[in-house]
Amino acid sequence: MRHLPTRTAHRRLAGAFTAGVLALAGLSVPAAATPAVYPTAPALDDGLALTPPMGFNNWNSTHCRAEFNEAMVKGIADLFVDKGLKDAGYEYVNLDDCWALPQRNADGKLVPDPVRFPNGIKAVADYVHSKGLKFGIYTSAGTKTCSSVGFPGALGHEYSDARQFADWGVDYLKYDNCNNQGVDAKLRYTTMRDALRAATQETGRPIVYSICEWGQNKPWEWAADVGQLWRTTGDISDNWGSMLSILKQNLPLAPYAGPGHWNDPDMLEVGNGGMTDAEYRTHFSMWSIMAAPLLIGSDLRSASDETFDILGNREVIAVDQDPLGKQGTVVSSEGGRWVVAKEMKDGSRAVALFNETGSAQRITTTAAAVGLPEADAYTLRDLWQHKSYNTAGTISATVPAHGTVLFRVRADDRWAAHPPAVELGLEGGALIEAGRPATLTTTVTGLGRTPAKRVSATLSGPAGWAVRPTSPTTVGVLPTGRSLRTSWEVTAPEGTTTGSYDLTLKATYRSTTGVRAENVVPLRFSVVAAPPPGTSYLSDLPWLSTANGWGPVERDTSNGESAAGDGNPLTVGGTVYAKGLGVHAPSAVEYYTGSACETVTAQVGVDDEEGADGSVAFEIHADGTTVAATGTLTNAQAAQRISADVSGARVVSLVVTDGGDGTTSDHGDWGDAQLTC
């Protein structure tokens, strides 16, 4: 939760971005090996949260704003019913911070804010219950909650607060970690466990217990007999870098999850606007394959149809809610091409092909690699397209940038009822200069046990673009393992604005029984232009892409905090730079240089806004090759000059890593960053 003052909240994310720079920067991503199963505390035997909790929490969409009130909470409960979310499995409607007054009453009891909740908390809980749903609340294992206002925490009041929650009809408690006065975490969280048990015995109301100590004390190793779920990371933010880093931290913890004890990588950001729909589908897919709690964090009163479609995908939800309770494990992750597989109770496997890079990637595995038994063929169910195919054993797809293809695969005697799977692919770069023809090659490859027949490939672009095949686009029969290769000439019209554009590759074909099928892959291209001749500040040039460990990359200011535009003057060792880039490790900023540039120079270091903290390393990459590096720099050092020869490179990347000691306060400045062409 970002209830803390922003600087403190930022520091709390120490270690949140330790998985390396994103693959779009050209760096390799090491495989996330599954750790050995370590002995853990026995799980609670209370029958609660036998599948990961599903519901809503207001924090990510409203924080402490005035709109967080009784009417909103009741409206969310109504929408759960009206939009089918209740039927899809969502059941908890949870309050976060700021629901109480800053002071307890004379009896030491918590007092609901009479402006936000004029009828009290019990009335809201009763309304939620009347809809057939459950109700949750929030407090902190400290003297105050995380809000800077300073609402009362439960430290020293555990039994009184737990009984008050039970009397109100609370079914779920999120217990945060702020203002904890240095008291041992296990003691604080175990005390509330015992208080909740006592309240349950007295009132008959069981309460699911969500431990939110941010993974600081490795709760996965000790909390299985304390609560039903525990946060494994710092807070999530509504951006790709934050979601990705949290995903990478949570994936290796699969051995610790199971019915009644779940790893919690924080709430969903789906629909809050900071990511694309493709990135939100990845977010939802990966949380589901990790058997993570699915707590909606967007304001459903204004959510788009696409948001409801993502959150309401019952086939994906079924992966999360599978009663076997296994968390998915990493099969491979080379070059940002991830394969994650989850064993399901019916013997099938959920398989996520996840592409963390900034361009479309072919990601492939096999039925044997994900743990399925040998069989003549398999049924391959695409959980986002809601279509089934047969495969001879290959599980493969070309996955769009930042996208995820989620399959459910089973050895199935009925495989022949489905058309054969085909994989669509692209060879050639995705950078196009307006008015200049680009050549690329598409592939359609047969994966099925049965051949695809009457196969046809089409490639379409935005209005006004010229897309022309220069080789055959059809083939009569496509056996398993064979490909239809088609060359294309693609031209964006002269004057096309630089930026991203989608082309669509589609294959249509028929099965041996005559069933018509199709496969569609969106392909994102970038229209680019070489920088102007002479020397330019990089902060004045358009970039191809950015990835940043905390908030967005900032132009001509420091990184600041998580919001755009909240930085300060770029300052290293007391020297202020009027021009440059403010970033946070791990970071990568890509520029198209079109083989027309010669040098990159900058004055680099840790920004002064983080005091004595922070250590980073700066690198310059040319077409994926490191051509300059500083080694680790700390806040105690003055800015250093970095210079690189980038002659002949089409793409130049400015990369910042964490210096090898975690990412706390790793604010890096590219002062006076210049490109000479």
Secondary structure, 3 states (H helix, E strand, C coil): CCCCCHHHHHHCCCCCCCCCCCHHHCCCCCCCCCCCCCCCCCCCCCCCCCCCCEEEECHHHHCCCCCCCHHHHHHHHHHHHHCCHHHHCCCEEECCCCCECCCCCCCCCCCECCCCCCCHHHHHHHHHHHCCCEEEEEEECCCECCCCCCCECCCCCHHHHHHHHHHHCCCEEEEECCCCCCCCHHHHHHHHHHHHHHHHHHHCCCCEEEECCCCCCCHHHCCCCCCCEEECCCCCCCCHHHHHHHHHHHHHHHHHCECCEEEECCCCCCCCCCCCHHHHHHHHHHHHHCCCCEEECCCCCCCCHHHHHHHCCHHHHHHHCCCCCCCCEEEECHHHEEEEEEECCCCCEEEEEEECCCCCEEEEEECCCCCCCCCCCEEEEECCCCEEEEECCEEEEEECCCCEEEEEEEECCCHHHCCECEEEEEECCCEEECCCCEEEEEEEEECCCCCEEEEEEEEECCCCCEEEECCCCEEEEECECCEEEEEEEEECCCCCCCEEEEEEEEEEEECCCCCEEEEEEEEEEEEECCCCCCEEEHHHCCCCEEECCCCCCEECCCCCCCCCCCCCCEEECCEEECCEEEEECCEEEEEECCCCCCEEEEEEEECHHHCCCCEEEEEEEECCEEEEEEEEEECCCCCEEEEEECCCCCEEEEEEECCCCCCCCCEEEEEEEEEEC
